Amino acid sequence: MTILLYDRGLYIENKKLKLIFDPTSNRSSHLTGTVFITHGHGDHVSNSRYLFNNVNVYLSRASRKLIEVRSGRKFKKVTEIEAGKVVDVENVSIKAYNAGHILGSLQFRVDFPDFSLGYTGDINVEDTLLHEKCSIMEDVDYLVIESTYGSEEYVFPPRSEAYTDIVNWIEKWVLKGVPLILGGFALGKCQELLKIIQKATDVTPVVYSKVYSYSKVYVEEGVDLGRFETPSTTKSQIVVMPHLEYFKRPKSYWRRLFGFKENPKVGVFTGMVMNYKIYSKLLNEYKVDFAYPLSSHADVAGLLEYVEKANPKKVFTLYGKTVRFARLIKAKLGIEAIPLRKGFREVLDRDNI
């Protein structure tokens, strides 16, 4: 009997094996098994010393580098696996697929003798300036899919339109000599912003906080981000920084820190701005001038398209809008869908689908 369990990580276990996907618990009892990590974001991987020192971990080379930069720790028992590769654990086949989310991001398909399960982690269904769109794990029996933006309000503009809008905004203020702060998540979004800046202007941006360390990994992995510096080495008209860091201080603080002669125009780039309450808060409370829905995740339409193409018999929704997305899958695609919560447990069996 094989069990699916969710508890700060996705667990698939039977008498012979225990597979753990994206564990976030720091308890060693939650980390005893074979671990697969989809990507380097901190909400998908534990920072436990036990994980780094004692556990067999499978992940991409880029994810390993990014996680080690973020955590300051080194994996001791690691196997690097890239998209298209297959590993076997106790006669169970696990294949890695490109997730299109950030550098090194993967999905995993698990093939047991009598059923298959796909786990997406975080995915992006569009090509970006940095990454190819995700592959589809087709004809799986079970699909565990992210639902970060699995609600009707989250429909993003096409990437080509988004890039044009952002480039135009950058060009407008650069030509006027106005300083700019562009904010997004330090890992993934800020690197995409660096690439957009490269298309918009010859100005060399400076990057703040851990954006620099993550960006250096991108460059090591052969991704062209153009030139960028740190505030300690140069001053620039454009700063790229984590938006969550920007929110901690008023504009006047950042003007002084970066040596601007006037308050900067601030752009924040996240899919969350499609939520009107969040959009309003960004503009009114945090004095953001340009809030734009550029996301490293699929929007609700992309998620539904993925499910339809994957053609699973049963879906489990995970992260974000789990309940709403499960209802949408049932209503629009006629496929049974269950939102995962902590403590969820189900027997995986072809006869149970």
BELTANOR-V824598 format. One record per residue. N is the residue number from 0. RES is the residue in one small letter. OMEGA is omega in degrees with one decimal (none if undefined). Layout:
BEGIN
n=N res=RES omega=OMEGA
n=N res=RES omega=OMEGA
END
This chain:
BEGIN
n=0 res=m omega=-179.9
n=1 res=t omega=-174.8
n=2 res=i omega=167.7
n=3 res=l omega=-179.1
n=4 res=l omega=173.4
n=5 res=y omega=177.1
n=6 res=d omega=-175.5
n=7 res=r omega=-177.9
n=8 res=g omega=179.5
n=9 res=l omega=-176.0
n=10 res=y omega=171.9
n=11 res=i omega=-173.1
n=12 res=e omega=170.6
n=13 res=n omega=-176.3
n=14 res=k omega=-173.4
n=15 res=k omega=-174.0
n=16 res=l omega=174.2
n=17 res=k omega=178.1
n=18 res=l omega=-177.8
n=19 res=i omega=-178.6
n=20 res=f omega=176.9
n=21 res=d omega=178.5
n=22 res=p omega=177.0
n=23 res=t omega=177.7
n=24 res=s omega=175.6
n=25 res=n omega=180.0
n=26 res=r omega=-177.6
n=27 res=s omega=179.5
n=28 res=s omega=177.4
n=29 res=h omega=-173.8
n=30 res=l omega=-179.6
n=31 res=t omega=-176.8
n=32 res=g omega=176.2
n=33 res=t omega=-171.0
n=34 res=v omega=173.0
n=35 res=f omega=-178.0
n=36 res=i omega=-175.6
n=37 res=t omega=-177.2
n=38 res=h omega=-167.0
n=39 res=g omega=179.2
n=40 res=h omega=-173.1
n=41 res=g omega=178.9
n=42 res=d omega=178.6
n=43 res=h omega=-178.8
n=44 res=v omega=177.5
n=45 res=s omega=174.7
n=46 res=n omega=-175.7
n=47 res=s omega=174.2
n=48 res=r omega=-179.8
n=49 res=y omega=178.8
n=50 res=l omega=-176.2
n=51 res=f omega=-172.2
n=52 res=n omega=-166.2
n=53 res=n omega=-169.3
n=54 res=v omega=172.4
n=55 res=n omega=-174.0
n=56 res=v omega=173.8
n=57 res=y omega=177.0
n=58 res=l omega=-179.3
n=59 res=s omega=178.7
n=60 res=r omega=-179.0
n=61 res=a omega=178.3
n=62 res=s omega=177.7
n=63 res=r omega=-179.0
n=64 res=k omega=-176.9
n=65 res=l omega=179.7
n=66 res=i omega=179.3
n=67 res=e omega=175.3
n=68 res=v omega=-176.8
n=69 res=r omega=-172.1
n=70 res=s omega=-173.6
n=71 res=g omega=-179.7
n=72 res=r omega=179.3
n=73 res=k omega=173.7
n=74 res=f omega=-180.0
n=75 res=k omega=-175.3
n=76 res=k omega=-171.6
n=77 res=v omega=171.9
n=78 res=t omega=179.7
n=79 res=e omega=-179.0
n=80 res=i omega=-178.2
n=81 res=e omega=-179.4
n=82 res=a omega=-179.6
n=83 res=g omega=-178.5
n=84 res=k omega=-178.6
n=85 res=v omega=172.2
n=86 res=v omega=178.0
n=87 res=d omega=175.7
n=88 res=v omega=-179.8
n=89 res=e omega=177.3
n=90 res=n omega=171.9
n=91 res=v omega=-176.3
n=92 res=s omega=177.6
n=93 res=i omega=-179.5
n=94 res=k omega=179.1
n=95 res=a omega=177.7
n=96 res=y omega=174.3
n=97 res=n omega=179.4
n=98 res=a omega=176.2
n=99 res=g omega=-172.0
n=100 res=h omega=174.0
n=101 res=i omega=179.0
n=102 res=l omega=175.4
n=103 res=g omega=-174.7
n=104 res=s omega=-175.9
n=105 res=l omega=163.8
n=106 res=q omega=179.1
n=107 res=f omega=173.6
n=108 res=r omega=-178.4
n=109 res=v omega=-179.1
n=110 res=d omega=170.4
n=111 res=f omega=179.8
n=112 res=p omega=-173.6
n=113 res=d omega=175.9
n=114 res=f omega=178.4
n=115 res=s omega=178.5
n=116 res=l omega=174.8
n=117 res=g omega=176.5
n=118 res=y omega=-172.2
n=119 res=t omega=-163.4
n=120 res=g omega=175.3
n=121 res=d omega=-175.3
n=122 res=i omega=171.4
n=123 res=n omega=-174.0
n=124 res=v omega=177.8
n=125 res=e omega=169.4
n=126 res=d omega=175.2
n=127 res=t omega=176.8
n=128 res=l omega=-175.3
n=129 res=l omega=-169.5
n=130 res=h omega=171.4
n=131 res=e omega=178.2
n=132 res=k omega=-177.3
n=133 res=c omega=168.7
n=134 res=s omega=177.9
n=135 res=i omega=174.2
n=136 res=m omega=-171.2
n=137 res=e omega=171.9
n=138 res=d omega=170.8
n=139 res=v omega=176.7
n=140 res=d omega=177.3
n=141 res=y omega=175.2
n=142 res=l omega=171.4
n=143 res=v omega=-171.9
n=144 res=i omega=176.4
n=145 res=e omega=179.0
n=146 res=s omega=-179.6
n=147 res=t omega=-179.8
n=148 res=y omega=-176.2
n=149 res=g omega=178.0
n=150 res=s omega=-168.0
n=151 res=e omega=-177.4
n=152 res=e omega=-175.3
n=153 res=y omega=173.4
n=154 res=v omega=-172.9
n=155 res=f omega=173.1
n=156 res=p omega=175.8
n=157 res=p omega=-175.7
n=158 res=r omega=-178.7
n=159 res=s omega=177.7
n=160 res=e omega=179.6
n=161 res=a omega=-179.2
n=162 res=y omega=178.8
n=163 res=t omega=-179.9
n=164 res=d omega=-176.9
n=165 res=i omega=176.8
n=166 res=v omega=179.9
n=167 res=n omega=178.8
n=168 res=w omega=178.8
n=169 res=i omega=-178.3
n=170 res=e omega=-177.8
n=171 res=k omega=-174.6
n=172 res=w omega=175.3
n=173 res=v omega=179.6
n=174 res=l omega=178.5
n=175 res=k omega=178.6
n=176 res=g omega=-178.0
n=177 res=v omega=178.3
n=178 res=p omega=-176.9
n=179 res=l omega=165.6
n=180 res=i omega=176.1
n=181 res=l omega=-174.9
n=182 res=g omega=175.8
n=183 res=g omega=177.6
n=184 res=f omega=-172.9
n=185 res=a omega=-178.4
n=186 res=l omega=176.7
n=187 res=g omega=-176.6
n=188 res=k omega=-178.0
n=189 res=c omega=176.5
n=190 res=q omega=175.5
n=191 res=e omega=177.2
n=192 res=l omega=176.2
n=193 res=l omega=179.6
n=194 res=k omega=178.0
n=195 res=i omega=178.1
n=196 res=i omega=178.4
n=197 res=q omega=178.7
n=198 res=k omega=-171.6
n=199 res=a omega=-169.3
n=200 res=t omega=174.2
n=201 res=d omega=179.6
n=202 res=v omega=175.5
n=203 res=t omega=-178.5
n=204 res=p omega=167.6
n=205 res=v omega=-179.7
n=206 res=v omega=-171.6
n=207 res=y omega=175.1
n=208 res=s omega=-174.3
n=209 res=k omega=178.1
n=210 res=v omega=-178.1
n=211 res=y omega=-177.7
n=212 res=s omega=178.3
n=213 res=y omega=-177.9
n=214 res=s omega=177.4
n=215 res=k omega=175.9
n=216 res=v omega=176.3
n=217 res=y omega=-178.9
n=218 res=v omega=177.0
n=219 res=e omega=-178.4
n=220 res=e omega=173.0
n=221 res=g omega=179.5
n=222 res=v omega=-179.8
n=223 res=d omega=177.4
n=224 res=l omega=-174.6
n=225 res=g omega=-180.0
n=226 res=r omega=172.2
n=227 res=f omega=-177.9
n=228 res=e omega=174.6
n=229 res=t omega=179.2
n=230 res=p omega=-179.1
n=231 res=s omega=-177.0
n=232 res=t omega=-177.3
n=233 res=t omega=171.9
n=234 res=k omega=-176.9
n=235 res=s omega=175.0
n=236 res=q omega=-175.8
n=237 res=i omega=175.6
n=238 res=v omega=173.9
n=239 res=v omega=-174.2
n=240 res=m omega=175.3
n=241 res=p omega=-178.4
n=242 res=h omega=178.9
n=243 res=l omega=175.2
n=244 res=e omega=178.3
n=245 res=y omega=-176.2
n=246 res=f omega=-174.7
n=247 res=k omega=-175.0
n=248 res=r omega=176.0
n=249 res=p omega=179.2
n=250 res=k omega=-176.6
n=251 res=s omega=177.5
n=252 res=y omega=-178.1
n=253 res=w omega=176.0
n=254 res=r omega=-179.2
n=255 res=r omega=-176.5
n=256 res=l omega=-175.8
n=257 res=f omega=175.1
n=258 res=g omega=177.0
n=259 res=f omega=178.1
n=260 res=k omega=178.4
n=261 res=e omega=177.0
n=262 res=n omega=-178.8
n=263 res=p omega=163.7
n=264 res=k omega=-172.9
n=265 res=v omega=173.8
n=266 res=g omega=175.8
n=267 res=v omega=-169.5
n=268 res=f omega=-179.6
n=269 res=t omega=177.4
n=270 res=g omega=-177.7
n=271 res=m omega=-178.5
n=272 res=v omega=174.6
n=273 res=m omega=171.7
n=274 res=n omega=-170.9
n=275 res=y omega=-179.9
n=276 res=k omega=178.5
n=277 res=i omega=178.6
n=278 res=y omega=-178.8
n=279 res=s omega=179.6
n=280 res=k omega=178.5
n=281 res=l omega=-176.9
n=282 res=l omega=-171.5
n=283 res=n omega=-176.9
n=284 res=e omega=-175.7
n=285 res=y omega=175.0
n=286 res=k omega=175.0
n=287 res=v omega=-177.1
n=288 res=d omega=-174.2
n=289 res=f omega=179.6
n=290 res=a omega=-169.8
n=291 res=y omega=-177.9
n=292 res=p omega=172.3
n=293 res=l omega=-173.8
n=294 res=s omega=173.1
n=295 res=s omega=177.3
n=296 res=h omega=169.8
n=297 res=a omega=172.4
n=298 res=d omega=-173.6
n=299 res=v omega=178.9
n=300 res=a omega=178.7
n=301 res=g omega=177.6
n=302 res=l omega=178.7
n=303 res=l omega=178.2
n=304 res=e omega=178.8
n=305 res=y omega=-178.8
n=306 res=v omega=-178.8
n=307 res=e omega=-178.2
n=308 res=k omega=179.3
n=309 res=a omega=173.7
n=310 res=n omega=179.6
n=311 res=p omega=174.3
n=312 res=k omega=176.9
n=313 res=k omega=-178.0
n=314 res=v omega=169.7
n=315 res=f omega=179.5
n=316 res=t omega=-172.1
n=317 res=l omega=179.1
n=318 res=y omega=172.6
n=319 res=g omega=-171.8
n=320 res=k omega=-172.1
n=321 res=t omega=-176.3
n=322 res=v omega=-178.8
n=323 res=r omega=-177.7
n=324 res=f omega=176.5
n=325 res=a omega=178.2
n=326 res=r omega=178.7
n=327 res=l omega=179.0
n=328 res=i omega=178.9
n=329 res=k omega=-174.4
n=330 res=a omega=-172.9
n=331 res=k omega=-174.8
n=332 res=l omega=178.7
n=333 res=g omega=-179.0
n=334 res=i omega=177.3
n=335 res=e omega=-177.9
n=336 res=a omega=-175.6
n=337 res=i omega=174.4
n=338 res=p omega=-179.9
n=339 res=l omega=174.5
n=340 res=r omega=178.2
n=341 res=k omega=-179.5
n=342 res=g omega=178.6
n=343 res=f omega=-178.0
n=344 res=r omega=177.3
n=345 res=e omega=174.1
n=346 res=v omega=176.4
n=347 res=l omega=-176.5
n=348 res=d omega=179.5
n=349 res=r omega=-179.9
n=350 res=d omega=-178.1
n=351 res=n omega=-177.2
n=352 res=i omega=none
END
